[in-house]
Every structure is written in C-alpha cells, then in structure tokens.
Amino acid sequence: MMALMIIPQFLWAKPKKEKQEFYQLTVYHYTTVDQEKILDDYFQQALIPSLHEMGVRSVGVFKAIANDTSTNKSMYVFIPVKSLNRIDEINSKLMKNEKFRSAGKEYLNVQYNAPAYTRMETIILKAFVLSPVMKFPKLASPKNQRVYELRSYESASEAIFRNKVHMFKEGGEMDIFTRLNFNPVFYGEVIAGSQMPNLMYMTTFESRTERDAHWDAFGSDPAWKQLSSLPEYKNNVSHIDVTFLCPADYSDF
C-alpha cells in the first residue's frame, strides 16, 4: 500500500489576507501664524507622542502648499486605524491621558476669542480591498521638498461612484500608478465626510518637477489611454479636488 504523504499546513495554506484599514483625515483651517504654532506644538508634543504610545506608529501631518501665502491656510492630519471602534477608543483614551492633556494644554484650553483654528473637518475612509493597508513612501529628498498629492474624486451617484472604484481596482488604474512609481500612501473610499460619494488617494514625489513628469507619463501611457477610452467607464467622475501637501518636519512620513 502506498504511504500517504503528509504535507505541512504551511505549504498549502492560502496566504492570510490583510484586513482593510480605516483612515481618519482631519483638516484644520486657520489664518494666523499664532494658530499655526499652536497646532504644530499640539501635534508634535502631545498628539503624535500619545498616539505612538497607543500603538499608532504612522501619523502624517501635512500643510497645504497652495495656500502658503493665502489668508486661509490648512493642515491635514492622517491617522490609520484597524477598525472604526479604534477611533472612538483613541479619542476616549486621549482625554484621560494626563501627560497628553498637559503637553497639549495650550491647544486644549484656548479661549473662545483666540481659537487654534477657524474650523476643522473630519473625513473617514475605508481602504480599498486591493490596497488594504497604507504604505510608507520611498522618498530620499528633504521633507520640505517633497510633494504629497491628495486627490478626491466625486461621482454623481452611488452607482456611478462604484463604477469609478471598479475602474481603480479591477479596471487596473491602480496598477498603472504602481508601475509608474507614483509611491501611493493609500487608496480609500470615503464613508463619512462632507463631500460624498467619493474616493480619495495620496501619491508622493521627491519634488514638484518629479510630480509633473510622472503625470505626463501617466497621461501618455498606453494602458491608461485604453482604460480611459472604455465606454463603461465614461463620465464616472463629476468633480476632482487636487491638494498639494508638504509634510511637517515632525511628521512620521
């Protein structure tokens, strides 16, 4: 009788799929240098160290490049989490953390007539299935030269939005970005925010010159030309917002 060969489980088991992350993207709108300093100090001295202690290792803080000289300025804080419950858990733990409250007291205890920002807004995203976790960008240039490009694609309806998501994933748009070395940080569907339905993603570059060169290559890429010409993907985006960001010197990436 032929002996049965026992194959170790690790040789036939399917690779475990990574669970999709969620992202909290908070936008702080402000107008003065004093407000910017309060925000910088709060993020650097209180928020980021406290999040690190809670196991959140990758916190991004960015400033919009386009409004460097404008009155209305904005800062973006990007926090990846493993679940929606984790967002509530983090917020609850922060307010009970004496070290956090002490380090962030200037921000936390501002007076009504001297706020740290004009207004803030929070966007919650769920990572794409084919890009379930964020990736650190592979950049070598100094942080103040880097360009992080945040794009938001809105659609006219939920059904049309799903078509655009399909174009990114199954259609192969993400594959083109990867092949052309756009260094994406994340791709995500907005599940809560002021502009819906939409998806957002962030790509990264060594400089603005490199960014422009990459998009020139994307626009002339044969695969993109073929994909964008398919009738099933026509008119699936109704509005696009493009924001150029520079990471703060204390940002994790």
N, C-alpha and C positions, 0 to 999 in steps of 0.2 A: 504494500500500500504506500502510495506517495505521501510523504510527510507534508503537512501544511506549513507554509512559510508565514510566520507572524511578522507583519510589517509594523514597526513602531508608529504610534499615532502621529508623531511629529512629522513623519514622512508623507502622510496622506491627508492630514487635516488641512482644510482651507485656511488661508491667512485671515486673521481676525480683522474685520473692517473697523476703521476708526470711526468713532461716534462723532456726529456733526456738532461743532461748537456753536455757541451763540456769541454775538458781539454787541457790546454796549458802546455806542459812539455818541459822546456828549459834546455839543457845540456851545462855547461860551462867547457871547457877543459883548464887546466892550469898546470904550472910546478913548481912555486916557492911559498915560504911561504909568500912573499910580495903580490903576486897576490891573494892568499887565503885570506889574511887580507883585501885587498881592496874589494873583493867580499862579505866577511862576513859583513863588515861595511855597504856596499851598501844595501844588503838585509835587515839587521837588522834595520838600521837607516833611510833608505829612501824608499825602495820599499815596504816592508811589511806594515809600518805605513800608507803609501799613499793608498795602496790597501784596507786596513781596512777602511779608510775614505770614499772610494768609494763603500763600501758595500761588498767587497770580504773578508769574515771572515776566510777562511780556506786556508792559504798559507803554503805549505810544502817546506822546504829546506833540502836537504839531501846530504851527502857526501858518495861517494863510498868507501866501506870498503876494498875491494880487492886491491885498489891501494894506501893504506895508506903510504906504503914505496917506491912506484914506482915513477919514474920521471914524468910520465904522470898521472895527477890526474883529477877528475871530480866532479862537483857539479850539483845537479838536483833541479830545481825549478818547483813546481807543483801548477798550478793556475786553479781552477774550475770556469767556467763561464756559464751563462744561454743561451748564443747564440754566434754565430760566430761574429756578429756585435759588441758584447760586447768587444771582443779582440781589435778591431780597436779603439773602443771608449776609452778603458782604456789607450792604448798607446798614443792617442792624448791628453787626459787629463793630463797624467803624465808630458809630456813635457811642458805643460802650467802651471804646478803647481810650484810656486816659492819656496815653502817650500821643495818640493821633489828635485828640482834642487840644492837647497842649501845644503840639507843633503847628497845628492849623488854626490857632485861636484868632489870628488877625483876620483870616478869611471867614471863619465861622461866626465871629462876633462883630461883623461890620454893622454900622449904624444905618438906619433906613435912608438917610440923606447922603450916604457915602458908600454905595454898594460896590461889590467887587466886580460886577458885570451889569450890562444893560438888560440882558435876558439870556436864558440858557434853554437848550432844547436837547432832548434825548431820543436817539434812534436805536431800535433793537433789530438786529439782523440774525438770521439763521444761515449758517454756512451751506454752500452747495454740497450735494452728495459727492460729486467728483472732486471737490476740494474741501474736505471736511474739517481741516484744521489750518490755522494761519501759518505762514512761513516767514522766517526772518529773511529780509532782502540781503543779497550778496553784493554789497557795495564797499568800495575802498576809499572813496573821496571823503573829505571832511564833511561833517554833518551840515554845515552852513552852505555847502554847495549842492547838496542832494536835492532832488525833486521827487516828492511823493505826489502822485496824481490820483485824486479821488473822483470817481465818476458815478453819477446817479442817472439811471435810465428809467424814465416813467413810461407807462403804457396807458392806452385809452380805456382799457377794461381789464378785469381779472383774467379773462380767457386770452386776450392778446398778450398780457404780461407773461402768462405761462408759455406762450409761443416764443417769446424772447428768451426766457430761461432755457427752453429746449434748444434754441439756436446756440446759446453759450455752451451747453453741456453736450447733448447728443449731436448737435449740429457741428460741433468742432471748433467754435470760436475760441474757447479757452485753449485748445491745443495749438492754435496759431500764436497766441500770446506766449505760450511756453516755448515753442520752437524759436521764436524771435527774441527770446531772452528779455521779456518785459519785467521780470522779477516781481510777480504778483505777491502781495501780502495776504489778501483774502478776496473771496467772491461770496456775496451773500444776498439773500432775499430779505427785504425789509418787511418785518412782521408787525412793527409798531412805529409810527412816525407821522409827521405832518404831510408828507408827500407820498401817496400810495395810489395804485400799486407801482412798485419799482424795485429795482435791484441796484446794488452798489458794489463796486470793487475798487481795489487800490493797487496801482503798479508803481514801480520805483526805478529811479535812474540816477546815474552819477552826477548829471548836470542837466540844465535846460537844453543845451545843444544836443546831448545824447538822447534826451526825450524826443526832441523834434525828429532826429534821424530815425529813431525806432518807429514813430508813427508814419513817417514817409515810407519806410519799408513795409509796414502793415498795409497801408493803402494800396501799394502796388503788388502785394503778394498774390500770386495766382489762386491760392486756396481761398483767400478772403474774397477775391473778386467773384469766384464761383459761388461761394456760400451766400454772399450778399445779393447775388442775382437770382437766387431761387425764389419763385413766386410765393411759396408757402411762408417765407419769412418777410414779405414786404409789409411796410407800414406797422411794424410791431413796436416802434418807439415813438412816443408823442412829444417827449421833451428830454433834453440832456443837460445836466449841470456838470461842469468840469471845474474842479478846485485844485490849484497847485499849492502844495504844502511843503514846509521845511521843518524837519524835526527839531525840537528844543534840544539844547546841548545835554540835558539830563534825561532825555527820552531813552527808553530801553532799545529803541531801534529807529 
